[in-house]
Amino acid sequence: MTATREHLPASTAVTARTPDGCEECLAIGGHWVHLRLCLTCGHVGCCDSSPGKHATAHFSRTGHPVIQSFESGEDWRWCFIDEQLV
């Protein structure tokens, strides 16, 4: 687990930029299945089960490594670099 911990930002207390849903889906009138929060900048994107896969696209564009579930009742984080939960 040490390798994945190194990709976590110093603070994981980020504010969601679009708390009402996926930033890109809201802009284009799309839909999502589940939401993910970027722990680096607060981007909210949709999961890979959603048509847009905007959370993964955000990582590809920015290199921000760790997302957290943005679903009520879920408390997990995923590191794109290490491809595992942290």
C-alpha positions in Angstrom: 0.0 0.0 0.0 2.9 2.4 0.4 3.2 3.1 -3.3 -0.4 4.2 -3.6 -0.3 6.4 -0.5 2.4 8.4 -2.2 0.0 9.6 -4.8 -2.6 10.9 -2.3 -2.6 14.7 -2.0 -1.5 16.1 1.3 -5.1 17.0 2.0 -8.1 15.0 0.8 -10.5 17.8 1.8 -11.5 19.2 -1.6 -14.6 21.0 -2.6 -16.6 19.5 -5.5 -16.6 22.0 -8.5 -20.0 20.7 -9.6 -21.7 19.1 -6.6 -24.9 18.4 -8.7 -23.2 15.9 -11.1 -20.6 15.2 -13.7 -19.1 18.5 -14.9 -18.9 17.4 -18.6 -22.3 15.6 -18.6 -24.0 18.6 -17.1 -22.5 20.8 -19.8 -23.6 18.6 -22.7 -26.9 17.3 -21.3 -25.5 13.8 -20.8 -26.2 11.2 -18.1 -24.1 9.2 -15.7 -24.2 6.0 -13.6 -21.9 6.9 -10.7 -19.8 10.0 -9.8 -16.1 10.3 -8.9 -14.4 13.2 -7.2 -10.8 14.2 -8.1 -8.9 14.7 -4.9 -6.4 17.1 -6.5 -8.8 19.7 -7.9 -12.4 18.8 -7.1 -13.5 17.8 -10.6 -16.6 15.7 -10.5 -16.7 13.1 -13.3 -18.7 10.1 -14.2 -17.5 6.5 -13.8 -16.4 4.1 -16.5 -19.8 2.5 -16.5 -21.2 5.8 -17.7 -21.2 6.7 -21.4 -18.7 9.6 -21.1 -16.2 8.0 -18.7 -15.3 11.6 -17.7 -13.4 10.7 -14.5 -10.9 8.6 -16.4 -10.7 11.2 -19.2 -9.9 13.8 -16.5 -7.0 11.7 -15.3 -5.8 11.2 -18.8 -5.9 14.9 -19.4 -4.4 16.2 -16.1 -2.5 13.3 -14.5 -4.4 13.9 -11.2 -3.9 10.4 -9.8 -6.5 9.7 -7.1 -10.3 9.8 -7.2 -12.9 9.1 -4.5 -16.4 7.9 -4.8 -18.8 10.8 -4.9 -21.8 8.5 -4.0 -23.6 8.8 -0.7 -22.6 6.1 1.7 -19.5 5.1 -0.2 -16.0 5.8 1.2 -13.3 4.5 -1.1 -10.5 5.9 -3.2 -8.8 4.7 -6.5 -5.3 5.5 -7.7 -5.1 5.5 -11.5 -1.3 5.2 -11.4 -1.2 2.1 -9.3 -4.5 0.8 -10.5 -5.7 -0.1 -7.0 -7.8 1.1 -4.1 -6.0 3.3 -1.5 
